[in-house]
């Protein structure tokens, strides 16, 4: 009897939407756990729920309610028959004030791995539920209640590596079911303080003390978050493990005297500058090659200021910042290194060559002078002996 009623109700709804059984295939059945798919985007969250199990149970797309908001037309589901099997789609923005009633929960924990210097690493979890609305009147109903739960978890701290000064952007593919904002982040380098002229590096490298203007910017990101640079540093290898590291700055805690912070945590781009330098360990090379890395935090607008305070961090030696390496899901790496000129290398070689010739000439002169003195001394002694022998 129950199956007959479900089939009857289902066939009536199918007919009302001009669907046929062949549109459903093996999805003409009771609902299952994997009937909902979730896409955790960078500005919106999208849901897709198989339509046929919903119809089989006695409902249609108009009877599925997102987070109990049945009156908001932007939060209603729409039927999509362009795919097989057909689905009901919901989409809402990543905005705590306009997310169709979804719950935003931000949690924090002590950082590990490359983030081990930080005691407050945040994640935001966005969750909600799509449930059925039974319009049956009377004492009983034969329709099962449907509930589809969903959630997206986004980390708010990322490590961005830019290994060449003329790189315009970096990106990474996310292969799991969690959402990631990292694909919205890119690092750009400029030669002017107005950030209008990209910095181009010649093959022989840029001159020492050239001012490098760095910008980390978020594009296509929900307006709820700003970009905050927690740390930027240089290393002599693409992966900073087991290599020399130079710390440009650690937010408000410490900064190199020549690094200038221009904008940080105030909107969706952060800017700083530093003069080009070289690593002393590369002093015998014609160019100095190194790599630039930035640990980047996405912070909610209302909380960015607290992360600028030094008290939120455990200070440790900078050489330990990559003890556990870097995971593929949080690291962006470009193809080529930063190259700076080391003009003194050529000068040193020329001085070495000219210095070597001068020393050889001086040594030869001294040797000839000593030899002449010896000859004169021997000659004088011989003359005295001759005189004495003749007198006797």
Rosetta blueprint (number, residue, H / E / L):
1 X L
2 X H
3 X H
4 X H
5 X H
6 X H
7 X H
8 X H
9 X H
10 X H
11 X H
12 X H
13 X H
14 X H
15 X H
16 X H
17 X L
18 X L
19 X L
20 X L
21 X H
22 X H
23 X H
24 X L
25 X H
26 X H
27 X H
28 X L
29 X L
30 X L
31 X L
32 X L
33 X H
34 X H
35 X H
36 X E
37 X E
38 X E
39 X E
40 X E
41 X L
42 X L
43 X L
44 X E
45 X E
46 X E
47 X E
48 X E
49 X E
50 X E
51 X H
52 X H
53 X H
54 X H
55 X H
56 X H
57 X H
58 X L
59 X L
60 X L
61 X H
62 X H
63 X H
64 X E
65 X E
66 X E
67 X L
68 X L
69 X L
70 X L
71 X L
72 X L
73 X H
74 X H
75 X H
76 X L
77 X L
78 X E
79 X E
80 X E
81 X L
82 X L
83 X L
84 X L
85 X L
86 X L
87 X E
88 X E
89 X E
90 X E
91 X E
92 X E
93 X E
94 X L
95 X L
96 X L
97 X L
98 X L
99 X L
100 X L
101 X L
102 X L
103 X E
104 X E
105 X E
106 X E
107 X E
108 X E
109 X E
110 X L
111 X L
112 X L
113 X H
114 X H
115 X H
116 X L
117 X L
118 X E
119 X L
120 X L
121 X E
122 X E
123 X E
124 X E
125 X E
126 X E
127 X E
128 X E
129 X E
130 X E
131 X E
132 X E
133 X L
134 X L
135 X L
136 X L
137 X L
138 X L
139 X L
140 X L
141 X L
142 X L
143 X L
144 X L
145 X L
146 X L
147 X E
148 X E
149 X E
150 X E
151 X E
152 X E
153 X E
154 X E
155 X E
156 X L
157 X E
158 X E
159 X E
160 X E
161 X E
162 X E
163 X L
164 X L
165 X L
166 X L
167 X L
168 X L
169 X L
170 X L
171 X L
172 X L
173 X L
174 X L
175 X L
176 X L
177 X L
178 X L
179 X L
180 X L
181 X L
182 X H
183 X H
184 X H
185 X E
186 X E
187 X E
188 X E
189 X E
190 X E
191 X L
192 X L
193 X L
194 X L
195 X L
196 X L
197 X L
198 X E
199 X L
200 X L
201 X L
202 X L
203 X L
204 X L
205 X L
206 X E
207 X L
208 X L
209 X L
210 X L
211 X E
212 X E
213 X E
214 X E
215 X E
216 X E
217 X E
218 X E
219 X L
220 X L
221 X L
222 X L
223 X L
224 X L
225 X E
226 X E
227 X E
228 X E
229 X E
230 X E
231 X E
232 X E
233 X E
234 X E
235 X E
236 X L
237 X L
238 X L
239 X L
240 X L
241 X L
242 X L
243 X L
244 X L
245 X E
246 X E
247 X E
248 X E
249 X E
250 X E
251 X L
252 X L
253 X L
254 X E
255 X E
256 X L
257 X L
258 X L
259 X L
260 X E
261 X E
262 X E
263 X E
264 X L
265 X L
266 X L
267 X L
268 X L
269 X E
270 X E
271 X E
272 X E
273 X E
274 X E
275 X E
276 X L
277 X L
278 X L
279 X L
280 X H
281 X H
282 X H
283 X L
284 X L
285 X L
286 X L
287 X E
288 X E
289 X E
290 X E
291 X E
292 X E
293 X E
294 X E
295 X E
296 X E
297 X E
298 X E
299 X E
300 X E
301 X L
302 X L
303 X L
304 X H
305 X H
306 X H
307 X H
308 X L
309 X L
310 X H
311 X H
312 X H
313 X E
314 X L
315 X L
316 X L
317 X L
318 X H
319 X H
320 X H
321 X L
322 X L
323 X L
324 X L
325 X L
326 X L
327 X L
328 X L
329 X L
330 X L
331 X E
332 X E
333 X L
334 X L
335 X L
336 X L
337 X L
338 X E
339 X E
340 X E
341 X E
342 X L
343 X L
344 X H
345 X H
346 X H
347 X H
348 X H
349 X H
350 X H
351 X H
352 X H
353 X H
354 X H
355 X H
356 X H
357 X H
358 X H
359 X H
360 X H
361 X H
362 X H
363 X H
364 X H
365 X H
366 X H
367 X H
368 X H
369 X H
370 X H
371 X H
372 X H
373 X H
374 X H
375 X H
376 X H
377 X H
378 X H
379 X H
380 X H
381 X H
382 X H
383 X H
384 X H
385 X H
386 X H
387 X H
388 X H
389 X H
390 X H
391 X H
392 X L
